[in-house]
Amino acid sequence: MKSISVAVAFCLLLSAPVRAEEEERFDVRPDWLKRPNGDDVMAVWPKAAWEKGQGGRAVIVCRISLRGVLTNCSVDSEEPAGAGFGMAAIALAPQFLLKPGIRDGKPVESSLRLPIIFSTPGTSTGSHIPGAGNMGKLSLSNVIWRSAPTYDQVVAAYPEKAREKSVSGRATLNCKFTAGGRLGGCDTIQEEPKGQGFAAAAKAVMPHFLGPDVLPNGASTKGAVTQITFVFDEAMLDPEKRVVGKPSWARLPTGGEVAAGYPSAAVKAGVRSARVLIRCEVGRQGHLSQCAVQSEEPAGYGFATSALTLAPSFQVKPWSDEGLPMVGAQIRVPIRFQLPDEAPASK
């Protein structure tokens, strides 16, 4: 597995380039574009630890997307255990931005192992730090939204100044869950480039987000906070283009569902694998609709029909981990059918 690592300390972000364990796999290795500053780290510091003047350390594992955004982050370890530094590190992840690694002239995804050091504060509590009011609140990551802004709504909110100059940008907001999974009280924690209106555009579409109102354990999400990344790509202004990046899946077909759809004609003919590519539109809750087959290999055994039957088992996150709208987008979905290897005959 490709892996890179760097350490982040409170009020001190290392200036060394990203280091890859398998650098020979890159023509150009990943490198930093932006990292959080000291105030950003303080804003996510676990409240109880801050009040005690306690520091800690966490290691998170993420994927670097083709756009250089950290996605699919999970806590690998934290010290001291149970102090909240792991979730604090996850909350910090949207504020990192990298140049993805290059291989064969193209950007590629890679894995990131990111140690984040929360050095002992040595500062009295109650200092006026942007975002510090959210310290100690439950921070939710990898939220699967019940609804999110559509592609057309995001394009309509594209800042006029940036639209006129064909400028791309991004923004990250920190928002609080209110009743019913709605969001409010959003603060800007990142905007690039500044002065083009990207943060205001992001806030303009916030009413279209609807998240879960309860957690898997039955607790209410009211009062919890979450960070949402927004990407505004100037190519979105071309009606002939649909910039959707890489879909983030909320649900995929199970192995049993794929096996149940394996065409009997293919089984009888001894065809043990196939690949079908379908193109679908993403609906409001991320469900696929209006699917059509683009390719089928091998053809003539019923795999295309089976793939269309499986389409309702797919669900895309309405807002991608990269920060792009998915509702109203057209995406291609490759589906691979594979029969399990036959067990060796018993002797």
C-alpha positions in Angstrom: 0.0 0.0 0.0 1.2 3.5 -0.9 1.7 5.5 2.2 3.0 9.0 3.1 3.5 10.5 6.5 4.1 13.9 8.2 3.7 15.2 11.7 1.7 18.3 12.7 2.4 19.9 16.1 0.4 22.6 17.9 1.4 26.1 16.5 4.1 24.4 14.4 3.5 22.7 11.1 6.5 20.9 9.6 7.8 22.5 6.4 9.3 19.3 5.1 7.7 17.8 1.9 5.4 14.8 2.1 7.5 11.7 2.4 6.4 8.5 0.7 7.5 5.0 1.7 7.3 3.9 -1.9 8.5 7.0 -3.7 9.7 4.9 -6.7 6.0 4.4 -7.5 5.6 8.1 -8.2 7.1 10.2 -10.9 6.3 13.2 -8.7 5.5 12.5 -5.1 2.6 14.1 -3.2 3.3 17.4 -1.6 1.5 19.9 0.6 -0.5 22.9 -0.7 -2.1 23.8 2.6 -2.0 22.7 6.3 -3.9 23.9 9.4 -2.3 26.6 11.5 -2.1 26.8 15.3 -5.5 28.4 15.7 -7.1 25.6 13.6 -5.6 23.0 15.9 -6.7 24.8 19.0 -10.3 25.0 17.6 -10.6 21.2 17.5 -8.8 20.6 20.8 -10.8 18.3 23.1 -12.5 20.5 25.7 -11.7 18.4 28.7 -8.1 18.0 27.7 -7.7 21.7 27.1 -9.1 22.6 30.5 -6.6 20.3 32.1 -3.7 21.7 30.0 -3.3 18.2 28.5 -1.7 17.4 25.2 -1.9 14.3 23.1 -1.2 12.6 19.8 -3.3 10.9 17.2 -2.6 9.0 14.0 -5.2 9.0 11.2 -5.2 7.1 8.0 -6.8 8.8 4.9 -6.9 8.6 1.1 -5.5 11.5 -1.0 -8.1 12.1 -3.7 -7.2 13.1 -7.3 -8.0 16.7 -6.2 -5.7 16.5 -3.2 -8.4 16.3 -0.6 -8.2 13.9 2.4 -11.1 11.4 2.3 -12.1 8.2 4.1 -10.2 9.1 7.2 -10.2 6.8 10.2 -8.4 6.9 13.6 -5.5 4.5 13.7 -4.4 5.3 17.3 -4.6 8.1 19.9 -2.7 8.9 23.1 -4.0 9.1 25.7 -6.8 6.7 24.8 -10.2 8.1 25.2 -9.2 11.7 25.5 -10.8 12.7 22.1 -7.6 13.5 20.2 -8.5 10.9 17.5 -11.8 12.6 16.6 -10.1 16.0 16.9 -7.6 14.9 14.2 -10.4 13.7 12.0 -12.1 17.1 12.4 -8.9 18.7 11.2 -8.6 16.6 8.1 -10.7 18.9 5.7 -8.2 21.7 6.3 -5.3 19.8 4.6 -4.8 20.1 0.8 -2.1 18.4 -1.2 -0.9 18.0 -4.7 -1.6 14.3 -5.5 1.2 12.1 -6.6 1.9 11.8 -10.3 2.5 8.5 -12.1 2.9 8.1 -15.9 2.0 11.7 -16.3 -1.3 11.5 -14.4 -2.4 12.2 -10.8 -3.1 9.1 -8.8 -4.8 8.4 -5.4 -2.6 7.3 -2.6 -2.8 6.5 1.1 -1.7 8.9 3.9 -0.7 8.0 7.4 -0.9 11.3 9.3 0.4 11.7 12.9 -0.9 14.9 14.5 0.7 16.0 17.7 -1.2 18.2 20.1 1.6 19.6 22.3 0.8 20.6 25.8 -1.1 24.0 25.4 0.7 26.0 28.1 -2.0 28.6 27.6 -4.8 29.7 29.9 -8.3 28.5 28.8 -10.9 30.9 27.5 -8.6 32.6 25.0 -10.5 34.1 22.0 -9.6 31.7 19.2 -11.7 31.4 16.0 -13.8 28.2 16.2 -12.9 27.6 19.9 -16.5 27.7 20.8 -16.9 24.3 19.1 -14.3 22.7 21.4 -15.8 19.7 23.3 -18.8 19.3 21.0 -19.4 16.0 19.2 -17.8 16.2 15.8 -19.3 14.1 13.0 -17.3 13.0 10.0 -18.1 11.0 6.9 -21.8 12.1 7.2 -24.2 10.4 4.7 -26.6 13.3 3.9 -30.2 12.5 3.4 -30.2 15.4 0.9 -27.6 17.8 -0.4 -27.4 20.7 -2.9 -27.8 19.6 -6.5 -25.3 20.2 -9.1 -27.4 22.9 -10.7 -27.9 24.7 -7.3 -24.1 24.8 -6.8 -23.5 26.2 -10.3 -26.2 28.8 -9.7 -24.4 29.8 -6.4 -21.0 30.2 -8.1 -19.7 33.6 -7.1 -20.2 36.2 -9.8 -16.7 37.7 -9.4 -15.1 34.3 -9.8 -17.5 33.4 -12.6 -16.5 36.4 -14.7 -12.8 35.6 -14.3 -13.2 31.8 -14.6 -11.6 31.3 -11.2 -11.8 28.0 -9.3 -11.8 27.9 -5.5 -12.8 26.0 -2.4 -14.2 26.6 1.0 -14.6 24.6 4.2 -17.3 25.4 6.7 -17.8 24.3 10.3 -21.5 23.9 11.0 -23.7 22.9 13.9 -26.6 20.4 13.6 -30.0 21.8 14.7 -33.3 20.0 15.0 -34.2 17.4 12.4 -30.7 17.1 10.9 -30.6 20.7 9.6 -27.5 22.8 9.8 -26.9 26.3 11.2 -24.4 28.6 12.7 -21.8 27.9 10.0 -18.4 29.5 10.3 -15.7 29.7 7.6 -12.6 27.9 8.5 -11.0 27.9 5.0 -11.5 29.9 1.8 -9.1 29.8 -1.2 -8.6 32.1 -2.9 -9.9 34.8 -0.6 -11.9 37.7 -1.8 -13.7 35.8 -4.6 -16.9 34.9 -2.6 -16.5 31.1 -2.3 -17.3 31.0 1.4 -20.5 33.0 0.8 -21.5 30.8 -2.0 -21.0 27.7 0.2 -23.2 29.3 2.9 -25.8 30.1 0.3 -26.5 26.4 -0.5 -26.3 25.2 3.2 -30.1 25.1 3.6 -30.2 22.3 1.1 -28.2 19.9 3.4 -30.2 17.5 5.5 -28.3 15.1 7.7 -29.3 12.4 10.1 -31.3 13.5 13.2 -30.1 10.6 15.3 -26.9 8.6 15.6 -26.7 4.8 15.3 -26.7 4.6 19.1 -30.0 6.5 19.2 -28.5 9.8 20.4 -29.6 13.0 18.8 -27.3 14.8 16.4 -28.6 18.2 17.6 -25.6 20.3 18.9 -23.0 18.2 17.1 -20.7 19.9 14.6 -19.4 18.8 11.2 -17.0 20.3 8.6 -18.1 20.4 5.0 -15.7 21.0 2.1 -16.9 22.7 -1.1 -15.1 22.6 -4.4 -16.0 25.2 -7.1 -14.3 24.2 -10.4 -14.5 26.7 -13.2 -15.2 23.9 -15.6 -18.6 23.6 -13.9 -19.6 26.8 -15.6 -19.6 25.0 -19.0 -23.0 23.4 -19.4 -21.5 20.7 -21.5 -19.3 19.5 -18.7 -20.3 17.8 -15.4 -17.5 17.9 -12.9 -18.3 15.2 -10.4 -14.9 13.8 -9.5 -14.9 10.4 -7.8 -18.3 9.2 -6.4 -18.3 8.4 -2.7 -20.5 5.3 -2.1 -23.1 5.1 0.7 -24.1 1.6 -0.4 -22.9 -1.1 -2.8 -24.5 -4.4 -3.8 -23.6 -7.3 -1.5 -21.8 -10.3 -2.8 -25.0 -12.3 -2.4 -27.0 -9.8 -4.6 -24.3 -10.0 -7.4 -24.3 -13.8 -7.2 -28.1 -14.0 -7.3 -28.0 -11.9 -10.5 -25.5 -14.1 -12.3 -27.2 -15.1 -15.6 -28.1 -18.7 -15.8 -27.2 -18.7 -19.5 -23.6 -17.7 -18.6 -23.4 -20.5 -15.9 -24.5 -23.1 -18.5 -22.0 -21.8 -21.0 -19.2 -21.9 -18.5 -18.6 -18.1 -18.5 -17.1 -17.4 -15.2 -16.6 -13.6 -15.3 -17.9 -10.5 -17.1 -17.8 -6.7 -16.9 -20.6 -4.3 -17.6 -20.4 -0.5 -17.7 -23.6 1.4 -17.0 -24.2 5.2 -17.1 -26.8 6.5 -14.6 -28.2 9.8 -13.2 -27.8 10.4 -9.5 -31.1 11.2 -7.7 -31.7 13.4 -4.6 -30.9 10.7 -2.1 -28.1 9.3 -4.1 -30.1 6.5 -5.8 -29.3 5.7 -9.4 -31.9 6.2 -12.1 -32.2 6.3 -15.9 -29.4 3.8 -16.2 -28.2 2.6 -19.6 -25.7 0.0 -20.6 -22.6 1.4 -22.3 -20.6 -1.8 -22.7 -20.9 -5.5 -21.9 -18.1 -8.1 -22.1 -18.8 -10.8 -23.1 -22.1 -9.9 -24.7 -25.1 -12.2 -25.3 -25.3 -14.0 -21.9 -27.6 -11.6 -20.1 -25.0 -9.6 -18.0 -26.4 -6.3 -19.2 -29.9 -7.1 -18.0 -28.5 -8.3 -14.6 -26.4 -5.1 -14.3 -29.5 -2.9 -14.7 -31.3 -5.0 -12.2 -28.5 -4.4 -9.7 -28.5 -0.6 -10.2 -31.1 0.1 -7.4 -28.6 -1.6 -4.9 -26.1 1.2 -5.5 -26.4 4.5 -3.6 -24.0 7.5 -4.0 -23.4 10.0 -1.2 -25.3 13.1 -2.4 -22.2 15.2 -1.5 -18.9 13.6 -2.3 -16.0 13.4 0.1 -14.1 15.7 -2.2 -16.7 18.4 -1.8 -18.6 18.2 -5.0 -22.4 17.9 -5.6 -23.6 14.5 -7.0 -27.3 15.0 -7.3 -28.2 15.5 -10.9 -24.8 14.2 -12.1 -24.2 11.5 -14.6 -21.8 8.8 -13.5 -20.4 5.6 -15.0 -20.6 2.5 -12.8 -18.5 -0.5 -13.7 -20.0 -3.8 -12.5 -17.9 -7.0 -12.4 -19.5 -10.4 -12.2 -17.3 -13.2 -11.0 -18.1 -16.8 -10.1 -16.2 -18.1 -7.1 -13.4 -20.6 -7.8 -14.6 -24.1 -7.8 -13.5 -26.1 -4.8 -11.0 -28.9 -5.5 -12.6 -32.3 -5.8 -12.4 -34.3 -2.6 -10.3 -37.4 -2.7 
